[in-house]
Amino acid sequence: MNRFKNIDRSSVWLFLVTITACSFAWSERMSSIGIVLLVLHWLLDNQLVQKIKSIKLDAVLISFVSFFLFHIVALSWSHHTFDASHTIEVKLSFLILPFLFSTENYLHLKAKKQLFMTFCLSCLVSFLYCLLSSIYHFHALGLESIFNRMNIAEAIMHPGYYSNYFVLGILFCTFELLNNMNHSFKLGYVLCIIFFSIILTLLASKTALIFIFIFALYVFWKLSSFIKNNLVRLSFFLGVCLLFGIVISILPPIKNRIIETYQQSNIEIKQPAFSNSTISRRAAWKLEWQLIKDNPIVGYGTGSSNSLLLEKFKEKKYASLIEYNMHTHNQFFHTWIDLGLAGIILLMSFLIICAIQFWKQKEEMGVWFSGLVFINILTDDMLEIQAGSVFFIFFLLILIYQHKKKFNPTYY
């Protein structure tokens, strides 16, 4: 046992955090292993009692834990036990991670850079694996099939979830460049942004592309600060935005998604096909709103949303959506159906509190990452999916508590 007495806790913690972060780009559920190991690390501490006493019920912790606990409360009026258990399981990160990271966090500046650089490398290698897998399985069908957004992400997960990891990589690299233009790794960050932008173009996730477009406008505006005349600066900025919009809109994957979205937005909903993401979402959201209007205050109980939506599909005889078990694709609607108005308030609370906390800490990447969470839950029930829920909560909390080393034991 003596050999373990001199093991540095911070090094072990950083290793576990790093492998957890890197696992997101490889599997929807692999991160569970890392979370379990982090819990064991937190418990295997000879100063555990003092650490528990150091827990402070700040606004961030209260908002996350309250959102989780209300799902437990709403079990009492739910009639969908199986779906409810899955919902609770996925949202355990709302309960566990705030306590883990608020009481023990060694993410200093150097460690933060190492963590995100390793995460970016993991994402890049992950995509290379996807590309090789797509070439192996679809080479006989030609380049179009190899680079099809669904085929190229098939080896890992749905491109919509997968895209978020590359967006985070772009956020990190961009702010590293903006905050230190003389960085020794400047070329590496630039290449990473270029590669990840190409990958996002190939994955063609509408949510990710909308977010990156907005973020790019912000970066263009910030980079134009060298122009002192406000009128000239605004004219330059608008010109760059127009050029940028034209360039990305003619790229085949993005152009196809724009045309598809436009066409499906004007089609009357009769027999929506699951493969048509826009019209299937329109069909689902319309029925979800009907469920909300019938019971807007209390909701139907934890885990009710997808089952009730499926019943609506059966009433409408939407064969394709029934066959593929289409889910709500909007976290606000999903939470409202499950938990009622209180659930929506709690959902908005933890997002707003995170954004405010990041703003106070002057953590720009955190502010924009909060925006990424928001835009994702507008277009998908992302907090019901481990690839989304654990990923978002993990990085939100590790960034929020990076400066709060309330309790910092060194050895086991």
Solvent accessible surface area in square Angstrom, and as a share of the most:
residue,aa,sasa,rsa
1,M,183,0.82
2,N,109,0.56
3,R,198,0.72
4,F,99,0.41
5,K,122,0.52
6,N,123,0.63
7,I,59,0.30
8,D,49,0.26
9,R,0,0.00
10,S,26,0.17
11,S,62,0.40
12,V,43,0.25
13,W,6,0.02
14,L,38,0.19
15,F,127,0.53
16,L,15,0.08
17,V,1,0.00
18,T,30,0.18
19,I,65,0.33
20,T,1,0.00
21,A,0,0.00
22,C,23,0.14
23,S,10,0.06
24,F,2,0.01
25,A,0,0.00
26,W,83,0.29
27,S,30,0.19
28,E,64,0.29
29,R,125,0.46
30,M,87,0.39
31,S,1,0.01
32,S,43,0.28
33,I,111,0.56
34,G,4,0.04
35,I,18,0.09
36,V,87,0.50
37,L,64,0.32
38,L,4,0.02
39,V,39,0.22
40,L,85,0.42
41,H,9,0.04
42,W,29,0.10
43,L,83,0.41
44,L,119,0.59
45,D,11,0.06
46,N,111,0.57
47,Q,65,0.29
48,L,45,0.22
49,V,94,0.54
50,Q,92,0.41
51,K,0,0.00
52,I,84,0.42
53,K,159,0.68
54,S,29,0.19
55,I,46,0.23
56,K,127,0.54
57,L,120,0.60
58,D,23,0.12
59,A,59,0.46
60,V,2,0.01
61,L,3,0.01
62,I,85,0.43
63,S,7,0.05
64,F,0,0.00
65,V,18,0.10
66,S,35,0.23
67,F,0,0.00
68,F,9,0.04
69,L,87,0.43
70,F,44,0.18
71,H,3,0.01
72,I,71,0.36
73,V,80,0.46
74,A,0,0.00
75,L,70,0.35
76,S,95,0.61
77,W,77,0.27
78,S,22,0.14
79,H,163,0.73
80,H,41,0.18
81,T,114,0.66
82,F,171,0.71
83,D,44,0.23
84,A,2,0.02
85,S,62,0.40
86,H,82,0.37
87,T,6,0.03
88,I,25,0.13
89,E,86,0.39
90,V,7,0.04
91,K,0,0.00
92,L,69,0.34
93,S,7,0.04
94,F,0,0.00
95,L,52,0.26
96,I,50,0.25
97,L,0,0.00
98,P,0,0.00
99,F,55,0.23
100,L,11,0.05
101,F,1,0.00
102,S,2,0.02
103,T,1,0.00
104,E,2,0.01
105,N,2,0.01
106,Y,9,0.03
107,L,1,0.01
108,H,84,0.38
109,L,126,0.63
110,K,136,0.58
111,A,3,0.02
112,K,24,0.10
113,K,54,0.23
114,Q,96,0.43
115,L,3,0.01
116,F,0,0.00
117,M,69,0.31
118,T,52,0.30
119,F,0,0.00
120,C,9,0.05
121,L,108,0.54
122,S,13,0.08
123,C,0,0.00
124,L,50,0.25
125,V,68,0.39
126,S,0,0.00
127,F,12,0.05
128,L,88,0.44
129,Y,108,0.41
130,C,1,0.00
131,L,39,0.20
132,L,120,0.60
133,S,21,0.14
134,S,2,0.01
135,I,71,0.36
136,Y,159,0.61
137,H,113,0.50
138,F,35,0.14
139,H,112,0.50
140,A,89,0.69
141,L,125,0.62
142,G,31,0.30
143,L,129,0.64
144,E,152,0.68
145,S,26,0.17
146,I,13,0.06
147,F,81,0.34
148,N,64,0.33
149,R,42,0.15
150,M,89,0.40
151,N,30,0.16
152,I,0,0.00
153,A,0,0.00
154,E,111,0.50
155,A,42,0.32
156,I,22,0.11
157,M,11,0.05
158,H,81,0.36
159,P,2,0.01
160,G,17,0.16
161,Y,27,0.10
162,Y,0,0.00
163,S,0,0.00
164,N,3,0.02
165,Y,0,0.00
166,F,0,0.00
167,V,0,0.00
168,L,0,0.00
169,G,0,0.00
170,I,7,0.04
171,L,0,0.00
172,F,4,0.02
173,C,2,0.01
174,T,11,0.06
175,F,9,0.04
176,E,24,0.11
177,L,19,0.09
178,L,34,0.17
179,N,106,0.54
180,N,66,0.34
181,M,95,0.43
182,N,140,0.72
183,H,31,0.14
184,S,121,0.78
185,F,93,0.39
186,K,84,0.36
187,L,127,0.63
188,G,20,0.19
189,Y,3,0.01
190,V,53,0.31
191,L,76,0.38
192,C,21,0.13
193,I,39,0.20
194,I,84,0.42
195,F,90,0.37
196,F,1,0.00
197,S,44,0.29
198,I,91,0.46
199,I,7,0.04
200,L,3,0.01
201,T,23,0.14
202,L,31,0.16
203,L,0,0.00
204,A,1,0.01
205,S,6,0.04
206,K,46,0.20
207,T,19,0.11
208,A,2,0.01
209,L,31,0.15
210,I,90,0.46
211,F,8,0.03
212,I,27,0.14
213,F,67,0.28
214,I,85,0.43
215,F,5,0.02
216,A,15,0.12
217,L,43,0.21
218,Y,62,0.24
219,V,19,0.11
220,F,54,0.23
221,W,96,0.34
222,K,71,0.30
223,L,87,0.43
224,S,1,0.01
225,S,61,0.39
226,F,139,0.58
227,I,28,0.14
228,K,172,0.73
229,N,87,0.44
230,N,120,0.62
231,L,133,0.66
232,V,80,0.46
233,R,39,0.14
234,L,82,0.41
235,S,65,0.42
236,F,95,0.39
237,F,31,0.13
238,L,102,0.51
239,G,39,0.38
240,V,38,0.22
241,C,20,0.12
242,L,122,0.61
243,L,113,0.56
244,F,47,0.20
245,G,21,0.20
246,I,90,0.46
247,V,70,0.40
248,I,40,0.20
249,S,39,0.25
250,I,112,0.57
251,L,64,0.32
252,P,87,0.55
253,P,37,0.23
254,I,13,0.07
255,K,98,0.41
256,N,93,0.47
257,R,24,0.09
258,I,89,0.45
259,I,75,0.38
260,E,49,0.22
261,T,40,0.24
262,Y,155,0.59
263,Q,101,0.45
264,Q,11,0.05
265,S,53,0.34
266,N,106,0.54
267,I,83,0.42
268,E,124,0.55
269,I,39,0.20
270,K,139,0.59
271,Q,109,0.49
272,P,2,0.01
273,A,36,0.28
274,F,71,0.29
275,S,98,0.63
276,N,53,0.27
277,S,22,0.14
278,T,15,0.09
279,I,10,0.05
280,S,2,0.01
281,R,45,0.17
282,R,71,0.26
283,A,2,0.01
284,A,0,0.00
285,W,68,0.24
286,K,129,0.54
287,L,3,0.01
288,E,0,0.00
289,W,103,0.36
290,Q,57,0.25
291,L,11,0.06
292,I,2,0.01
293,K,118,0.50
294,D,108,0.56
295,N,42,0.21
296,P,49,0.31
297,I,110,0.56
298,V,79,0.45
299,G,3,0.03
300,Y,51,0.19
301,G,0,0.00
302,T,0,0.00
303,G,4,0.04
304,S,0,0.00
305,S,0,0.00
306,N,50,0.25
307,S,26,0.17
308,L,25,0.12
309,L,0,0.00
310,L,43,0.21
311,E,89,0.40
312,K,37,0.16
313,F,0,0.00
314,K,114,0.48
315,E,125,0.56
316,K,99,0.42
317,K,152,0.64
318,Y,19,0.07
319,A,66,0.51
320,S,27,0.17
321,L,0,0.00
322,I,54,0.27
323,E,131,0.59
324,Y,123,0.47
325,N,97,0.50
326,M,3,0.01
327,H,46,0.20
328,T,0,0.00
329,H,20,0.09
330,N,12,0.06
331,Q,0,0.00
332,F,27,0.11
333,F,43,0.18
334,H,7,0.03
335,T,1,0.01
336,W,51,0.18
337,I,0,0.00
338,D,1,0.01
339,L,1,0.01
340,G,0,0.00
341,L,76,0.38
342,A,40,0.31
343,G,0,0.00
344,I,25,0.13
345,I,103,0.52
346,L,38,0.19
347,L,0,0.00
348,M,57,0.25
349,S,33,0.21
350,F,0,0.00
351,L,10,0.05
352,I,86,0.44
353,I,43,0.22
354,C,0,0.00
355,A,33,0.26
356,I,87,0.44
357,Q,36,0.16
358,F,0,0.00
359,W,187,0.66
360,K,147,0.62
361,Q,40,0.18
362,K,180,0.76
363,E,18,0.08
364,E,55,0.25
365,M,6,0.03
366,G,0,0.00
367,V,42,0.24
368,W,47,0.16
369,F,0,0.00
370,S,7,0.04
371,G,28,0.27
372,L,0,0.00
373,V,0,0.00
374,F,82,0.34
375,I,25,0.13
376,N,3,0.01
377,I,0,0.00
378,L,71,0.35
379,T,36,0.21
380,D,14,0.07
381,D,2,0.01
382,M,4,0.02
383,L,0,0.00
384,E,14,0.06
385,I,27,0.14
386,Q,19,0.08
387,A,3,0.02
388,G,1,0.01
389,S,0,0.00
390,V,11,0.06
391,F,0,0.00
392,F,0,0.00
393,I,0,0.00
394,F,0,0.00
395,F,0,0.00
396,L,0,0.00
397,L,0,0.00
398,I,0,0.00
399,L,0,0.00
400,I,0,0.00
401,Y,0,0.00
402,Q,6,0.03
403,H,123,0.55
404,K,51,0.22
405,K,80,0.34
406,K,80,0.34
407,F,33,0.14
408,N,82,0.42
409,P,8,0.05
410,T,69,0.40
411,Y,109,0.42
412,Y,56,0.21
